[in-house]
Amino acid sequence: MDLITDLAERLGTRLKAHNAQVCTAESCTGGGIAEAITRIAGSSAWYEAGYVTYSNTQKTAQLGVPAGLFAEVGAVSREVVEAMARGAQARSGADFAVAVSGIAGPDGGSAEKPVGTVWLAWAGGEQLWTERCLFAGDRGEVRRRTVERALQGLLRLAAGENPLQG
């Protein structure tokens, strides 16, 4: 079993034990987190919803991200992933949410936000955690590592731990 499938399976076991639900809000991973979760038989018991909002327009329409944020801080930012996570959590009613936005490449990077820059946010109840990662590798590797990191954080969150530690 690969690492991503193992993480998703462990997440499902933990969420089922607590009768909890999770949702996802994805940009750069294009639904990869949702795909990993739904590999697991019975995931409908703990996976509530997934939002793939690749464009800024859809981040606003589907998740309620304030349109002005994109001009102020850009789509790949702490503020945007926080709004994505909160929007997904509110719209789905899930206990936990993860949101990701990043620059997977090979183009689109800048000196301030190079290719491989990814922001993640995890929401649980009223709490919110964010992390900025810089993943090396090609587009596929950046996306794969983002999915892994998102699931690792969700697993910690579902255990009542800080998703940034460990």
C-alpha positions as CSV (number, residue, x, y, z in Angstrom):
1,M,0.0,0.0,0.0
2,D,1.4,3.4,-0.9
3,L,1.7,6.2,1.7
4,I,-1.2,8.3,0.4
5,T,-3.6,5.3,0.6
6,D,-2.3,4.4,4.0
7,L,-2.9,7.9,5.3
8,A,-6.4,8.0,3.9
9,E,-7.2,4.6,5.4
10,R,-5.9,5.7,8.8
11,L,-7.9,8.9,8.6
12,G,-11.1,7.0,7.8
13,T,-10.6,4.7,10.8
14,R,-10.1,7.6,13.1
15,L,-13.0,9.7,11.8
16,K,-15.4,6.7,11.9
17,A,-14.4,6.1,15.5
18,H,-15.4,9.6,16.4
19,N,-18.4,9.7,14.1
20,A,-16.8,12.8,12.4
21,Q,-16.9,14.1,8.9
22,V,-14.2,15.8,6.7
23,C,-14.4,17.9,3.6
24,T,-11.8,19.2,1.1
25,A,-11.2,22.5,-0.8
26,E,-8.6,22.1,-3.5
27,S,-7.0,24.2,-6.1
28,C,-3.5,23.0,-7.2
29,T,-4.2,19.3,-6.4
30,G,-7.3,19.3,-8.7
31,G,-9.2,16.9,-6.5
32,G,-6.3,14.6,-5.6
33,I,-7.1,14.7,-1.9
34,A,-10.7,13.8,-2.6
35,E,-9.5,11.0,-4.9
36,A,-7.2,9.6,-2.2
37,I,-10.0,9.7,0.4
38,T,-12.5,8.0,-1.8
39,R,-10.1,5.1,-2.6
40,I,-11.1,3.8,0.8
41,A,-14.2,1.6,0.8
42,G,-16.8,3.0,3.1
43,S,-15.5,6.6,2.8
44,S,-19.0,7.8,2.4
45,A,-19.4,7.4,6.1
46,W,-16.9,10.1,6.9
47,Y,-16.2,12.1,3.7
48,E,-18.8,14.8,3.4
49,A,-17.9,16.9,0.3
50,G,-15.1,18.1,-1.9
51,Y,-14.7,21.4,-3.7
52,V,-12.3,21.7,-6.6
53,T,-12.0,25.5,-7.2
54,Y,-9.3,26.0,-9.6
55,S,-10.2,29.5,-10.7
56,N,-10.5,32.5,-8.4
57,T,-14.1,33.0,-9.7
58,Q,-15.0,29.6,-8.3
59,K,-13.2,30.1,-5.1
60,T,-15.5,33.0,-4.5
61,A,-18.7,31.4,-6.0
62,Q,-18.4,28.0,-4.3
63,L,-16.5,28.8,-1.1
64,G,-17.2,32.4,-0.4
65,V,-13.6,33.6,-0.7
66,P,-13.8,37.4,-0.8
67,A,-13.0,38.5,-4.4
68,G,-10.8,41.3,-3.2
69,L,-8.4,39.0,-1.5
70,F,-7.0,37.8,-4.9
71,A,-5.8,41.4,-5.8
72,E,-4.5,42.0,-2.3
73,V,-2.6,38.8,-1.5
74,G,-3.0,36.4,-4.5
75,A,-4.7,33.0,-4.7
76,V,-1.6,31.3,-3.2
77,S,-1.8,32.8,0.3
78,R,-2.6,32.2,3.9
79,E,-5.7,34.4,3.7
80,V,-7.2,32.6,0.7
81,V,-6.7,29.0,2.0
82,E,-8.1,30.1,5.4
83,A,-11.2,31.4,3.6
84,M,-11.4,28.2,1.5
85,A,-11.3,26.0,4.5
86,R,-13.9,28.0,6.4
87,G,-16.1,28.2,3.3
88,A,-15.9,24.4,2.7
89,Q,-16.6,23.6,6.4
90,A,-19.6,26.0,6.6
91,R,-21.1,24.8,3.3
92,S,-20.7,21.1,4.0
93,G,-21.3,21.0,7.7
94,A,-18.2,18.8,8.1
95,D,-16.3,18.7,11.4
96,F,-13.0,19.1,9.7
97,A,-11.7,20.7,6.5
98,V,-8.5,21.0,4.6
99,A,-7.8,23.6,1.9
100,V,-4.8,23.9,-0.5
101,S,-3.7,26.4,-3.1
102,G,-0.3,26.4,-4.7
103,I,1.9,26.7,-7.7
104,A,2.6,23.2,-9.0
105,G,4.5,24.4,-12.1
106,P,6.2,24.1,-14.4
107,D,5.2,27.8,-14.9
108,G,3.5,30.4,-12.8
109,G,6.2,31.0,-10.1
110,S,7.8,34.2,-9.1
111,A,10.7,35.3,-6.9
112,E,8.2,35.8,-4.0
113,K,6.2,32.6,-4.7
114,P,8.4,30.1,-6.6
115,V,7.1,26.9,-8.2
116,G,6.4,24.4,-5.4
117,T,4.9,27.0,-3.0
118,V,1.8,25.6,-1.5
119,W,-0.4,27.0,1.3
120,L,-2.5,24.6,3.4
121,A,-5.2,25.3,5.9
122,W,-6.9,22.9,8.3
123,A,-10.1,23.8,10.2
124,G,-11.5,21.9,13.1
125,G,-14.4,23.5,15.0
126,E,-13.5,27.1,15.6
127,Q,-9.7,26.5,15.2
128,L,-7.7,27.1,12.1
129,W,-4.1,26.3,11.3
130,T,-2.1,27.2,8.2
131,E,1.2,26.2,6.8
132,R,3.3,27.4,3.8
133,C,5.4,24.6,2.2
134,L,7.9,24.7,-0.6
135,F,8.0,21.3,-2.3
136,A,10.8,20.4,-4.7
137,G,10.1,18.4,-7.9
138,D,8.0,18.5,-11.0
139,R,4.3,19.2,-11.2
140,G,3.3,15.6,-10.3
141,E,5.7,15.5,-7.3
142,V,4.5,18.9,-5.9
143,R,0.9,17.7,-6.2
144,R,1.6,14.3,-4.6
145,R,3.5,15.9,-1.7
146,T,0.7,18.4,-1.1
147,V,-1.9,15.5,-0.9
148,E,0.4,13.7,1.6
149,R,0.8,16.8,3.7
150,A,-2.9,17.5,3.7
151,L,-3.8,14.0,4.8
152,Q,-1.1,14.0,7.5
153,G,-2.5,17.2,8.9
154,L,-6.1,15.8,8.8
155,L,-5.0,12.7,10.6
156,R,-3.4,14.7,13.4
157,L,-6.5,17.0,13.6
158,A,-8.9,14.0,13.8
159,A,-6.7,12.7,16.7
160,G,-7.2,16.0,18.6
161,E,-3.6,17.1,17.8
162,N,-2.1,20.1,16.2
163,P,-2.0,19.4,12.4
164,L,1.3,21.3,12.1
165,Q,3.3,19.1,14.5
166,G,4.8,15.8,14.0
